[in-house]
Amino acid sequence: MVSYFLYKLMFHRSTQEAAICALFAGSPTIVFLGFAVLDPIYGNNTNTNLVIGIVSIVVNAITIPLGLTLINKGQDKLKQRVAAKKGNGSTQVEIKLGQKGTTKKTIKKVSVPDNVPVSDEEAKALSEVGIQREIDLVHAEFADHAGKKDAKPMNPTLKSVINAVKKPVAAAPLLAVIFILIGIKIPASWAPTFDLIAKANAGVAVLAAGLALSTVKFSIDKEVIWNTFFRLFLTPGIIVLVSYLCGMGTQKISMLCLATGLSPAFSGIIISSRYNIYVKEGASSVAVSTVFFAVSCIFWIWILPIFAGVSH
């Protein structure tokens, strides 16, 4: 949420774009890199597995559904703007266009056909004027189905939450956590199937991230630099400070720092590609952060013992 609000404040991005950015900058790729980084340093023991497990639950069962909720909320706002019908059966939507090299916005009016927030033709037109966040809006009727005029509209926030939880990427981790909490165990005969999925998960995620990177032109700008700094240095730095204030042990703080200071989760690039929002900046952020993690990891391993000695 800190990443979300700072991004809207600093770079004047839309709700959808800020939400995608928060998924990049706010979520470490704990499932993929957690064991690879923590096990060689601290050993494959209960404490290491607990840190990885808890951070994984936070990322997959809390952060991703929250990010999807914000994306849905932003899209609903856009649909409501589109829903302002005119007498000729079409609508005019004012789209804010960013100017390269500046935070200034220009406003362009775009006609949208009746009954569909963004059609295939309109998506192409929007793409031609350089807008990505509206391209992949779901084809649906106007907000809350325009044909149901007498139906009471659902609370926008509740609707966004429900739509987010419906997505498999959010529903599966939530369902898994619920099963664990109430003690439902998967039959042993199913284990090989889930083991196969678990082993393929990291490879498929890397492939998806690579495909997303291949579709956009790699670039480094102030947003990519900010995302990298936020993910690799600012987030773990705040975690370390708060952990010391809470009186945690040095080794646990070190494990938590590295677990929360990993490169961005691949779920961000997958969701970004699915909605066609913030793909170029997000893909570049993943690439830069993954490379610079080799530097940040060594930095934290070096600085944490020094910090611990000073604090004592």
C-alpha positions as CSV (number, residue, x, y, z in Angstrom):
1,M,0.0,0.0,0.0
2,V,2.9,2.3,0.6
3,S,4.2,1.6,-2.9
4,Y,0.7,2.1,-4.3
5,F,0.1,5.6,-2.7
6,L,3.7,6.8,-3.3
7,Y,3.5,5.8,-7.0
8,K,0.2,7.7,-7.5
9,L,1.7,10.7,-5.7
10,M,5.1,10.7,-7.4
11,F,4.3,9.6,-10.9
12,H,0.6,10.5,-11.2
13,R,-0.3,7.1,-12.5
14,S,-3.9,5.7,-12.7
15,T,-5.3,3.4,-10.0
16,Q,-4.7,0.4,-12.2
17,E,-1.1,1.3,-13.0
18,A,-0.3,2.1,-9.4
19,A,-1.8,-1.3,-8.3
20,I,0.3,-3.2,-10.8
21,C,3.4,-1.2,-9.7
22,A,2.6,-2.1,-6.1
23,L,2.6,-5.8,-7.1
24,F,6.0,-5.4,-8.6
25,A,7.6,-3.3,-5.9
26,G,5.7,-4.8,-2.9
27,S,6.0,-8.5,-3.5
28,P,9.2,-10.6,-3.4
29,T,9.6,-13.7,-5.5
30,I,9.7,-15.8,-2.3
31,V,8.5,-19.1,-3.7
32,F,11.0,-19.1,-6.5
33,L,14.1,-17.7,-4.8
34,G,13.4,-18.2,-1.1
35,F,14.8,-21.7,-0.7
36,A,17.6,-21.0,-3.2
37,V,18.8,-18.0,-1.2
38,L,18.0,-18.8,2.4
39,D,18.9,-22.5,2.6
40,P,22.6,-22.2,1.6
41,I,23.0,-19.4,4.1
42,Y,20.9,-20.5,7.1
43,G,20.4,-24.2,6.4
44,N,17.2,-26.1,5.6
45,N,15.6,-26.0,9.0
46,T,12.2,-25.2,10.6
47,N,13.0,-21.5,11.1
48,T,14.0,-21.0,7.4
49,N,10.9,-22.9,6.2
50,L,8.6,-20.9,8.5
51,V,9.9,-17.5,7.2
52,I,9.5,-18.6,3.6
53,G,6.1,-20.1,4.3
54,I,4.7,-17.0,6.1
55,V,6.1,-14.5,3.6
56,S,4.6,-16.7,0.8
57,I,1.2,-16.6,2.4
58,V,1.3,-12.8,2.8
59,V,2.3,-12.4,-0.9
60,N,-0.1,-14.9,-2.4
61,A,-3.1,-14.7,-0.1
62,I,-3.1,-11.0,0.8
63,T,-1.0,-8.9,-1.6
64,I,-2.2,-10.4,-4.9
65,P,-5.9,-10.3,-4.0
66,L,-5.5,-6.7,-2.7
67,G,-3.7,-5.7,-5.9
68,L,-6.4,-7.3,-8.1
69,T,-9.1,-5.5,-6.0
70,L,-7.4,-2.1,-6.7
71,I,-7.1,-2.9,-10.5
72,N,-10.8,-3.8,-10.6
73,K,-11.7,-0.7,-8.7
74,G,-9.8,1.4,-11.2
75,Q,-11.5,-0.3,-14.2
76,D,-14.9,0.2,-12.7
77,K,-14.3,3.9,-12.4
78,L,-13.3,4.0,-16.1
79,K,-16.5,2.1,-17.0
80,Q,-18.6,4.5,-15.1
81,R,-17.1,7.4,-17.1
82,V,-17.9,5.5,-20.3
83,A,-21.5,4.9,-19.1
84,A,-22.4,8.6,-19.7
85,K,-24.6,8.0,-22.7
86,K,-25.3,10.6,-25.3
87,G,-28.4,10.9,-27.5
88,N,-26.7,9.6,-30.6
89,G,-26.0,6.2,-29.0
90,S,-22.3,6.7,-28.4
91,T,-20.2,8.1,-25.7
92,Q,-17.2,10.4,-25.3
93,V,-14.5,9.5,-22.9
94,E,-11.7,11.9,-21.9
95,I,-8.4,10.0,-21.7
96,K,-5.4,11.5,-20.1
97,L,-2.2,11.0,-22.2
98,G,1.2,11.3,-20.6
99,Q,3.8,13.3,-22.5
100,K,7.2,11.7,-22.8
101,G,9.8,13.1,-20.5
102,T,7.3,15.0,-18.3
103,T,4.5,14.4,-15.9
104,K,2.2,16.8,-17.7
105,K,-1.0,15.3,-19.1
106,T,-2.9,16.1,-22.3
107,I,-6.6,15.2,-22.6
108,K,-8.0,13.5,-25.7
109,K,-11.7,12.6,-26.3
110,V,-12.3,9.1,-27.6
111,S,-15.7,7.8,-28.9
112,V,-16.8,4.5,-27.5
113,P,-19.6,2.4,-29.0
114,D,-22.8,1.8,-27.1
115,N,-23.1,-1.1,-24.7
116,V,-19.4,-2.0,-24.7
117,P,-16.9,-0.1,-22.5
118,V,-14.1,-0.8,-25.0
119,S,-14.6,-2.7,-28.3
120,D,-11.9,-4.4,-30.3
121,E,-11.9,-1.4,-32.7
122,E,-11.7,1.1,-29.9
123,A,-8.9,-0.9,-28.2
124,K,-6.9,-0.6,-31.4
125,A,-7.6,3.1,-31.6
126,L,-6.5,3.5,-27.9
127,S,-3.4,1.6,-28.6
128,E,-2.5,3.8,-31.5
129,V,-2.6,6.9,-29.3
130,G,-0.3,5.2,-26.8
131,I,-2.7,4.1,-24.1
132,Q,-2.2,0.7,-22.6
133,R,-4.3,0.6,-19.5
134,E,-7.6,0.6,-21.3
135,I,-6.8,-1.8,-24.1
136,D,-7.7,-5.1,-22.3
137,L,-10.8,-4.0,-20.4
138,V,-13.3,-6.8,-20.3
139,H,-16.0,-6.6,-22.9
140,A,-19.2,-6.2,-20.8
141,E,-22.2,-4.0,-20.5
142,F,-22.1,-0.6,-18.9
143,A,-21.4,-0.4,-15.2
144,D,-23.5,-3.0,-13.3
145,H,-25.2,-4.1,-16.5
146,A,-27.0,-1.2,-18.0
147,G,-30.1,-3.3,-18.9
148,K,-30.9,-3.9,-15.3
149,K,-32.0,-0.4,-14.5
150,D,-34.1,-1.4,-11.6
151,A,-31.4,-3.5,-9.9
152,K,-29.7,-2.0,-6.9
153,P,-26.0,-1.5,-7.8
154,M,-23.5,-3.3,-5.7
155,N,-21.0,-1.4,-3.6
156,P,-18.0,-0.7,-5.9
157,T,-15.4,-1.7,-3.3
158,L,-17.3,-5.0,-2.5
159,K,-17.7,-5.7,-6.2
160,S,-13.9,-5.1,-6.8
161,V,-13.1,-7.5,-3.9
162,I,-15.4,-10.2,-5.2
163,N,-14.1,-9.9,-8.8
164,A,-10.5,-10.2,-7.4
165,V,-11.2,-13.3,-5.4
166,K,-12.8,-15.0,-8.4
167,K,-9.5,-14.9,-10.2
168,P,-7.6,-18.3,-9.9
169,V,-4.3,-16.5,-9.0
170,A,-6.0,-15.1,-5.9
171,A,-8.6,-17.9,-5.2
172,A,-6.1,-20.8,-5.1
173,P,-3.8,-19.4,-2.3
174,L,-6.8,-18.2,-0.3
175,L,-8.3,-21.7,-0.6
176,A,-5.1,-23.3,0.4
177,V,-4.8,-21.2,3.5
178,I,-8.4,-22.0,4.5
179,F,-7.7,-25.7,4.1
180,I,-4.6,-25.5,6.3
181,L,-6.4,-23.4,9.0
182,I,-9.4,-25.8,9.3
183,G,-7.3,-28.9,9.0
184,I,-8.4,-30.3,5.6
185,K,-5.7,-32.6,4.2
186,I,-5.3,-33.5,0.6
187,P,-5.4,-37.3,0.0
188,A,-1.9,-38.9,-0.3
189,S,-2.7,-40.3,-3.7
190,W,-3.0,-36.7,-5.0
191,A,0.5,-35.7,-3.8
192,P,2.4,-36.7,-7.0
193,T,0.1,-34.4,-9.1
194,F,0.6,-31.4,-6.8
195,D,4.4,-32.1,-6.5
196,L,4.6,-32.0,-10.3
197,I,2.7,-28.6,-10.4
198,A,5.0,-27.3,-7.6
199,K,8.1,-28.2,-9.5
200,A,6.8,-26.8,-12.8
201,N,5.6,-23.6,-11.1
202,A,8.9,-21.7,-11.0
203,G,9.9,-22.7,-14.6
204,V,6.5,-21.6,-16.0
205,A,6.7,-18.3,-14.1
206,V,10.2,-17.6,-15.5
207,L,8.9,-18.5,-19.0
208,A,5.9,-16.2,-18.7
209,A,8.1,-13.4,-17.5
210,G,10.5,-14.0,-20.4
211,L,7.6,-13.9,-22.9
212,A,6.4,-10.6,-21.4
213,L,9.9,-9.1,-21.6
214,S,10.2,-10.2,-25.2
215,T,7.1,-8.3,-26.2
216,V,8.3,-4.9,-25.0
217,K,11.3,-2.7,-25.6
218,F,13.6,-2.8,-22.6
219,S,14.3,0.6,-21.1
220,I,15.5,2.2,-17.8
221,D,13.9,5.3,-16.6
222,K,13.2,6.9,-13.2
223,E,10.2,4.7,-12.6
224,V,12.2,1.5,-13.1
225,I,15.0,2.9,-10.9
226,W,12.5,3.7,-8.2
227,N,10.8,0.3,-8.4
228,T,14.2,-1.4,-8.1
229,F,15.3,0.8,-5.1
230,F,11.9,0.3,-3.4
231,R,12.0,-3.5,-3.8
232,L,15.6,-4.3,-3.0
233,F,16.6,-1.6,-0.5
234,L,13.8,0.4,1.0
235,T,11.4,-2.4,1.8
236,P,13.9,-4.7,3.5
237,G,15.5,-1.6,5.2
238,I,12.2,-0.7,6.8
239,I,11.6,-4.4,7.8
240,V,15.0,-4.5,9.5
241,L,14.3,-1.3,11.4
242,V,10.9,-2.4,12.6
243,S,12.2,-5.9,13.5
244,Y,14.9,-4.4,15.8
245,L,12.4,-2.1,17.4
246,C,10.2,-5.2,18.1
247,G,13.1,-7.0,19.7
248,M,13.6,-9.8,17.2
249,G,16.7,-11.9,17.2
250,T,19.6,-11.1,14.8
251,Q,19.4,-14.3,12.8
252,K,15.6,-14.0,12.3
253,I,15.9,-10.4,11.3
254,S,18.6,-11.4,8.7
255,M,16.4,-14.1,7.3
256,L,13.4,-11.8,7.1
257,C,15.4,-9.1,5.5
258,L,16.6,-11.4,2.7
259,A,13.2,-13.0,2.3
260,T,11.5,-9.6,1.8
261,G,14.4,-8.1,-0.2
262,L,14.2,-10.6,-3.1
263,S,13.6,-9.5,-6.7
264,P,9.9,-8.8,-7.7
265,A,7.4,-11.7,-7.8
266,F,6.7,-13.0,-11.2
267,S,3.0,-12.9,-10.5
268,G,3.2,-9.1,-11.1
269,I,4.4,-9.5,-14.7
270,I,1.8,-12.2,-15.3
271,I,-1.1,-10.0,-14.0
272,S,0.4,-7.0,-15.9
273,S,0.4,-8.9,-19.2
274,R,-3.1,-10.3,-18.5
275,Y,-4.6,-6.8,-18.2
276,N,-2.1,-5.1,-20.6
277,I,-1.3,-2.5,-17.9
278,Y,2.1,-1.2,-17.1
279,V,3.8,-4.0,-19.1
280,K,6.8,-2.1,-20.4
281,E,7.8,-0.5,-17.1
282,G,7.0,-3.6,-15.1
283,A,9.0,-6.0,-17.3
284,S,11.9,-3.6,-17.2
285,S,11.6,-3.4,-13.4
286,V,11.7,-7.2,-13.1
287,A,14.8,-7.4,-15.3
288,V,16.7,-4.7,-13.6
289,S,15.7,-5.8,-10.1
290,T,16.7,-9.4,-10.8
291,V,20.1,-8.4,-12.0
292,F,20.7,-5.9,-9.1
293,F,19.5,-8.5,-6.5
294,A,23.0,-10.0,-6.8
295,V,24.3,-6.7,-5.4
296,S,21.6,-6.0,-2.8
297,C,21.9,-9.6,-1.4
298,I,25.6,-9.2,-0.8
299,F,25.0,-5.7,0.6
300,W,22.5,-7.0,3.2
301,I,24.7,-10.0,4.2
302,W,27.5,-7.5,4.8
303,I,25.7,-4.7,6.5
304,L,23.4,-6.7,8.9
305,P,26.1,-8.0,11.2
306,I,27.6,-4.5,11.4
307,F,24.2,-3.1,12.2
308,A,23.6,-5.7,14.8
309,G,26.9,-4.9,16.5
310,V,26.1,-1.2,16.6
311,S,22.6,-1.8,17.9
312,H,23.9,-3.9,20.8
